[in-house]
């Protein structure tokens, strides 16, 4: 006999109870690679950026096994919010349709456009998790990237990725604290 389907509220609570660390870790690794490309391969930094940021979802899937999230676990009941989350990932990939034309006109715009546009997925993530961290991530990332874009025009492929890594560092700490608090509440029940 099949288990009764969960309501959307139950599915959202289940989704929000997860650790949610694999994707931010993947983003951190990817943007560190972009910064390294800016330092060690400045003439190919644009290519490093495209490859590294385009690989975040795949890296996140791999890291999810290490963080205990296992995105590909087929034994877990289907959750509509998993699909919604992966749609936000897809949305982030589609922003290259904006970033590429700007890149073709102004080469150094790439870290700004990809950095901001791909960070927009954090807004619905905040809603999904019912936590402030995504609003912080998207807002801080946008404001700091715009400032760094103008303050460091000759170092955009280094400084802007490092700004994103710094925002990810705060985000990862906040997500881990959120998850530990959720686990402590469950243990106290």
N, C-alpha and C positions, 0 to 999 in steps of 0.2 A: 504494500500500500504506500503510495507516494505521500510525502509530508505536505501539509497544507502550505500554500504559497504565503510568503511573508508580505505584510503591507509595505507600502513605500516608506512609511515612518520607521518601521522595524529595519528595513534594508538600509536606510540612511544612518540609523544608530549603529548598525553593524559596521558599515563602511567607516564611520567616524571613529570607531573604537580601535581602528588599526594604527599601527606605528607610523606609517607614511614617511619612511626615511629613505627608501631606495631611490626614488626619483630625485630628491634634492642632493643626495650623495652623487648620483650620476651627473647632475648638472654641475656640481662643484668640480668633479674630475674633468668634465669636458671643458669648462671655462678655464681651468688651470692649464690644460693643454693649449687652449687658444692663446693664453698669456705667454706660455713658453714658445709658441710659434712666433709671437710678436718679438720675442727676445732673440731667438736662435735662427729664425727663418723669416725675417721681415718681408722679403719679397714674395713669399708664399703664405703669409699670414692669413690672407683672405681665404685661401684654399683650406688651410688648417681649420679656420672658423667654420666653414661650410661642413666639412667632414665631422669635426668634433661635435658641433651642435646638432647635426643631423643624426648623430649616433646616441644621443641622450636616452631616447626611449629604449633602445636595444640594451644599452648599458644598465639602465634602470631595471629592465626585466631580469638581467643576469644578477644584479646586486640584490634583487628582491628575494632570491634564494638564501643569501647570506644574512639578510635582516629579518628573516622569518616571515616575510610578507608573501612570497611566492605567487607572483601575478599569474602564473600559468597553472596553478593548482586546480585541476578539474574536479577534485573531490569536494571542493567548497560549493555551497549552494549559489546559484546565479544571483547576482545583485545588479539591479538597474544602475546603480551609481558607479559601479566599475565601468560600465559602458559609457556613462556620461564623462567620467574622468578620462578615459582613452579618447573620447571625442575632443576634449580640451587639448590633449596632446596633439591630435590631428590638426586642430585649429592652429596650434603653434607652428606646425610644419607649413601650413598654408601661408603664413606671413612672409615666407620667402618671396612670394609674389609681389610684395611691396618692397622688401629689402633689396632684391636683385636690381630692379630698375634704378633705384637710388645709388646703389653701388656702382652701376655702370657709368653714372654721371659723376659721382664723387666717391672715389675708392675708400676714403677714410670714414665714410658714413656707416659702413657695415657693422662694426661693433655696437653702435648706437641703435640702429634700426633693428637688428636681430636681437640685441639685448633687451630692448623695451618690448618689442612685439611678442617675442616668445615668453616674456615674463608676465604677459597679460593673463595667462592661464591660471595664475595664482588667485585671481579674484573669485572665479567659481570654486576653486579649491577651498577657499576660506568658508564659503557657504556650505560646501559639502561636509567639511570637518566641523563646522559650527565653532570656529576658532578664529581669532584675529590675525594669526600668523600670515595668511595669504594676502590680506589687505596690507599688512606691513611690508611684505616682500614686494608686491607689485608697486606700491607707492614709493618706498625707499629706493628700490631699483631704478624706477623711472626718474625720480628727482636727482639722485646721485649720478646717474649716467648722463643726464643732460648737463649737469654742472661739470663733470669730468670731461665731457666732450669739448666744452669750451675752454676749460682750464689747462688741458693737456693736449692741444691739437696735434703735436708731433709724436705723441705716445699712445694714441687711441687703441691700438691693437694690444697694448700691454696694460695700460691703466684701467680701461673700461672692463676688460675681463676680470681684473683683480677686484674692482668694485663689486661686480656680480658675485665673485667668490666670497667677499666679505659679507654681503647680504645673505648669501646661502649659509655662512657660518652661524649668523644670528638665527636664521630660520631653523637650521638643524637643531640648535640648542633648544629653541622654543618648542619644536615638534617633539623632541625627546622628553622634555619636561612635561608636556601635555600628555604624552603616552604613559609616562611613569605615574602621573597623577591619576589617570584613568585606571591603571592597573591597581593602584593603592585603594581606590574607591571600590573596585571589584573585590579586592581581598578583604576589605572591611565588611562587606555584605554578608 
